[in-house]
């Protein structure tokens, strides 16, 4: 039964390779929601993620909070991110907006580009500096077929930590816990599950 590990705010030159190494050790594939501006700076990390069987999807070009920006600005941001990712060999089909914070225009923009909005069903809260054991305890009860686990391989706006060590540390035990439940990690596939309360218009 599939479930999905997802990582936002990369690619980061320090932490994305460490996350990719941990996924490789676990024999697991994931979905990376990347920032176009970071992908431009670190294209080799996008190439590596794709080569290792992970999905690479847009988070945005910059980390815009949609309700705070007019539709035209968000449209330009998305189009720029899509251009970068397609130029690096990705074939985007999903879009996770920063903070999962939709504006009234977000869904229409996704539809115009043939993208499905992707939320999450289980949140590691790694951005605030939780330890790996606490993250695992928080997420494990929510592991089920179709679950989407949110984590971060970069330090986005509002992060309360100065590194992603604990995110790297939780990957292998989280994959092991999932497999003990008969779940196999892979890129997001199929329709979005219910349980994404952040993904509603502001």
C-alpha positions in Angstrom: 0.0 0.0 0.0 1.5 3.4 -1.0 2.1 6.4 1.1 4.2 9.5 0.4 7.1 11.3 2.0 7.3 14.9 0.8 9.9 17.6 1.3 9.4 21.4 0.8 11.7 24.4 0.3 14.7 22.9 -1.3 16.9 22.2 -3.1 19.4 23.1 -0.4 23.1 22.4 -1.1 23.7 20.9 2.4 20.4 19.3 3.4 18.9 18.0 0.1 21.9 15.7 -0.5 21.6 14.5 3.1 17.9 13.8 2.6 18.6 12.0 -0.7 21.3 9.9 1.0 18.9 8.9 3.8 16.2 8.0 1.2 18.7 5.9 -0.7 19.7 4.0 2.5 16.0 3.4 3.2 15.3 2.3 -0.4 12.5 4.9 -0.5 11.4 7.4 -3.1 9.7 10.7 -2.3 8.2 13.9 -3.8 10.2 17.2 -3.6 8.2 20.4 -3.8 11.0 22.8 -4.8 11.5 26.5 -5.1 12.4 27.6 -8.7 14.9 30.1 -7.4 16.7 27.4 -5.5 16.5 25.0 -8.4 18.2 27.6 -10.6 21.1 27.8 -8.1 21.4 24.0 -7.6 20.3 22.3 -10.8 22.4 19.3 -10.1 20.3 18.4 -7.1 17.1 18.4 -9.2 18.9 16.2 -11.7 20.0 13.8 -8.9 16.5 13.6 -7.4 15.0 12.8 -10.8 17.7 10.3 -11.6 17.1 8.5 -8.3 13.3 8.1 -9.0 11.9 10.9 -7.0 9.3 13.3 -8.2 10.1 17.0 -8.4 7.2 19.4 -8.3 6.8 23.2 -7.9 6.4 24.9 -4.5 6.7 28.3 -6.3 9.6 30.3 -7.6 9.8 32.4 -4.5 8.1 31.5 -1.3 5.0 33.6 -1.8 2.0 33.6 0.6 -0.8 33.7 -2.0 -3.4 35.7 -0.1 -0.9 38.5 0.3 -0.2 38.9 -3.5 -2.4 39.7 -6.5 -3.2 36.9 -8.9 -0.9 38.3 -11.6 2.1 38.1 -9.3 1.3 34.5 -8.2 0.8 33.6 -11.9 4.2 34.9 -12.9 5.8 33.2 -9.9 4.3 29.8 -10.9 5.1 30.2 -14.6 8.7 31.0 -13.7 9.0 27.9 -11.5 7.4 25.7 -14.1 9.8 27.0 -16.7 12.8 26.2 -14.5 11.7 22.7 -13.6 10.7 21.7 -17.1 14.1 23.0 -18.3 15.7 20.6 -15.8 13.7 17.6 -17.0 10.9 17.5 -14.5 7.3 17.0 -15.7 5.2 18.8 -13.1 1.7 17.7 -12.3 1.3 18.8 -8.7 1.6 22.1 -6.9 2.0 22.6 -3.2 1.6 26.3 -2.4 3.7 27.8 0.4 2.2 27.2 3.8 -0.7 25.5 2.1 -2.3 29.0 2.1 -4.6 29.4 -0.8 -6.0 32.6 -2.3 -9.3 32.8 -4.1 -7.3 32.6 -7.4 -5.0 29.7 -6.6 -7.2 26.8 -7.7 -8.0 28.4 -11.1 -4.3 29.0 -11.7 -3.5 25.3 -10.9 -6.2 24.2 -13.3 -5.0 26.5 -16.0 -1.6 24.8 -15.9 -2.9 21.3 -15.5 -1.7 21.0 -12.0 -3.4 19.4 -9.0 -3.1 21.1 -5.6 -1.2 18.8 -3.1 -1.6 19.1 0.6 -0.6 16.7 3.3 -2.3 14.5 5.9 0.6 14.2 8.5 2.9 17.0 9.5 6.3 16.4 11.0 6.5 20.1 12.2 10.2 19.8 11.5 10.5 23.5 10.7 10.1 24.3 14.4 13.1 22.2 15.4 11.3 19.1 16.8 13.6 16.1 17.3 13.4 13.0 15.2 11.7 10.9 18.0 9.0 13.6 18.5 8.4 13.8 14.8 8.1 10.0 14.5 5.7 9.9 17.5 3.5 12.6 15.9 3.4 11.1 12.5 3.3 7.4 13.0 -0.4 7.2 14.2 -1.4 8.9 10.9 0.4 6.5 8.6 -2.1 4.8 6.4 -2.6 4.0 2.7 -2.5 7.3 0.8 -1.0 9.3 3.6 1.1 12.3 2.7 3.8 13.2 5.2 5.1 16.8 5.2 8.7 17.6 5.9 11.3 20.1 4.7 14.7 19.7 3.1 15.3 23.5 3.2 15.0 26.3 5.6 12.0 28.4 4.5 10.7 31.6 5.9 9.6 31.2 9.5 11.8 28.2 10.2 12.8 28.1 13.9 15.8 25.8 13.3 19.2 26.4 11.7 19.5 23.0 10.1 17.6 19.9 8.9 19.6 17.2 10.8 16.5 15.9 12.6 14.6 15.6 9.3 17.4 13.5 7.9 17.4 11.4 11.1 13.7 10.6 11.0 13.6 9.3 7.5 14.9 5.8 8.0 12.9 5.0 11.2 9.8 6.6 9.6 10.1 4.4 6.5 10.7 1.3 8.8 7.6 2.2 10.8 5.5 2.5 7.6 6.8 -0.8 6.2 5.8 -2.5 9.5 2.3 -1.4 8.7 2.5 -2.7 5.2 3.1 0.7 3.6 5.6 1.4 0.9 6.9 5.0 0.4 6.8 6.5 -3.1 6.1 9.7 -5.0 2.5 11.0 -4.7 0.2 9.1 -7.0 -3.6 9.0 -7.4 -6.1 11.5 -6.2 -5.4 13.7 -3.2 -6.7 12.2 0.0 -9.0 14.0 2.4 -7.4 15.6 5.5 -5.7 18.7 4.3 -7.4 21.5 6.3 -4.8 24.1 5.4 -5.7 23.8 1.7 -8.8 26.1 1.8 -9.1 29.6 0.4 -8.2 32.3 2.9 
